[in-house]
Amino acid sequence: MTANPANNFPQNTPDDVVLFEQIATDCGHILGVMTLNSPKSLNALSVEMCQLLSKAFTDWQTDDCVVAVILKGAGDKAFCAGGDIRKLYDSMKEESLLPNPYATTFFGSEYRLFLQMHRFTKPIILWGDGIVMGGGMGLLASCSHRIVTAKTQFAMPEVTIGLFPDASGSWFLQKFPAKSGLFLGLTGARGTASDLILGNLAEFALACDDQEVISQLVAINWQSAIDQNSPNTAHGLASHALSQLPKAVLPESKLERYWQPISQIMNSGNLADIDAILQEDEKIAAISSDFAQDDWTKRALGTYRNGCPVTKALAFELYYKVGTLSFEQILYLETNVALHCAANPDFKEGVRALLIDKDKRPKWSRHLADCLSAEGRHYIDSHFISPYAQGDHPISGF
């Protein structure tokens, strides 16, 4: 089969939020390339981006000429630093609706995209250079081949804005060993490429640029995968090619270094027990003085202590609630929680304090003790109830 490398998408313009390219391989097939193109916002994931990416995945899944997809971000600072939540904030500010129509569009388009990527049978190769946070982590987790570099930094910092570790965070934080994913979700701690590899969220740490990656993929003889009609063969071809590229020297993994004190804290009991340790420097030092004195730990603890109590309760609850659920069921549940957050006060207040007024002094609606009381438990549990009529849920039947 010989591919026609003519681009099926309208010609890109500099203002397009996603750039699409179809590159002919040496064997006559096509690599599809998607580039998030909003470098000023660190490629923050928007509704329009999600919809454009989804359409391209639909087209390329059924196009026999397309053998693999590459996903990357424009600029040299970030792959994707999270979701574009300014319009979402405006919709929350106007009226506390449940379900909020724009929030349904925002989270629905994002989660449907993740589910679509999760089901995509061809290799999706992610170039995860620079900052990867929030929605960017959701994209990364949904790809089959994740490339990181010495500059890769990631976090799930939702505790600072009163949301929760969303974008399928409830699913991929389970992948980190020794309950370090729970620590990341509660504290918003930053990690490096080494941590992503430890957490089974990256496979390749490379010391080259994205164009070298594309050149390597172009040179693959994809015909054997076509002849065998075998997605596994195509995935293996991509893995072998990427494994031949120069390896990066990565920063230290703090999760690997401190997994024992992190595990001890995360296994100390319920959320009240964990909080009692995370709130006290002396208790941290008693577990590990090195851990307590590390600037990385101090930053994570500072974020936790100033973070939203409702987020902490939701993150803890989700971590244990999703263990036996499928990926689709987790997205269904996260959608429910996200829509309740959009209707309740803390998410709106957190975005205001961090991104709108930038005073960094949010007034949270509850203390953690309130969330753990009988009345507070009812409030936290209410986030998991679907706000949609039967058949209207944005994940149902997708």
C-alpha positions, 0 to 999 in steps of 0.5 A: 500500500502506498500512502498519499502524503497530502494533508487532509487538514486545512492548511495551518495558520499561526493562530491555530491552537493545534497544528496538524501535519502528515509526514510521509515515511520512507516506506510510503505511509504516514506519521500524523503530527499534532502540536498544541500551539498556544505557547504563551499559555504554556499550551494550556488545554482548551475545549477547542484543542480537545475537539480538534485533537479528537477529530484528528484521532477519529480520522487517523484511526480509520486511515490505513495510511497513518501508522502512528501519531506524534503529540507535542507542544509548541515552544521550549517551555512546556508540553502542556501546563494544564487546562485553560480554566479562565472561561470555566472560571467566568462560568462559575462566577456568573452562577453556581449551576449543577451541572454547569453547561460550560463545565460539562463542555470543558470536562466532557470534551477533555475526558472523552478525548482521554478515553478516545486516546486510551482506545486508539490502536496505533502508537501515540508517541508523546514528546513530553519536554518541559512542563507537564501538569494537570490536563497535560498529565492526562494527555501523557497518561493516555499515550502509548509511548511517552518520551521525557527529557532532562527538562521535564517537570510535572505536577498535579497541583490542584490542591492550590486551586480547590479542584482535585487531581483530575484529568484521569489523575485518579487512575494514573496516580495509582501507578506510582509505587509505595503510595507516592501517587497519593502523596503527589495528589495531596501535596502537589509536589513537583517531579522530574522525568525520573519520577515519571519513569518510576511511576510507569508514566514514561518509557524513554528519556532522550537527549535529542530533539523532537525532529530527531524523534520524527526522523527515527520514526520516518525511517521505520519499515512499518510494512510488517505491521501493515502486512500482519494487521497487528497493532502490537507489531506497530507498537513494538516497532516504535519502541525499538526505534525510540530505544536506539536514540541517545539517552538523557542524563536525568535529575534525581528522582525524589520519589525514589530517594524518599519512598520509605518516609513517604510510604510511612506517612501515607500508610499512617492511617486515615486522612486525619492521621496523615494530616497530623504528620504533614502539618508538623515539621517535628513529626516529619523530621522524626520519620526522616531528617533528610526528607524533612530538610530537603527543599523539595519536601519543604515546598510540597509541605508548604503547598499542602498546608496552604491547600484546599481542605476539600481537595485533600478529602476528595483526593484521598477518597478518590485514591481508594475509591477507584482501585477496582474501576475501569478507566472509563468508570474512573472518568465517569466518576471524575466528571461527577466530582468536577461538576460538583467542584464547579458548582461549589465555592472552593474551585472558584475561590482557588482560581480567583486567588491564584490566577485572577486576583493573584493574591494567593490568599484563598478563603477556603470554605471548610477546614479539614476537620469539617470535611471529616465530620459526619456533616462534612462526610456527607458533603464530600460524598455528594461530589460523587453523585452524577448531576445528570439525568439518565442518558445525559452524562457526557461519558456514557455511551461514548 
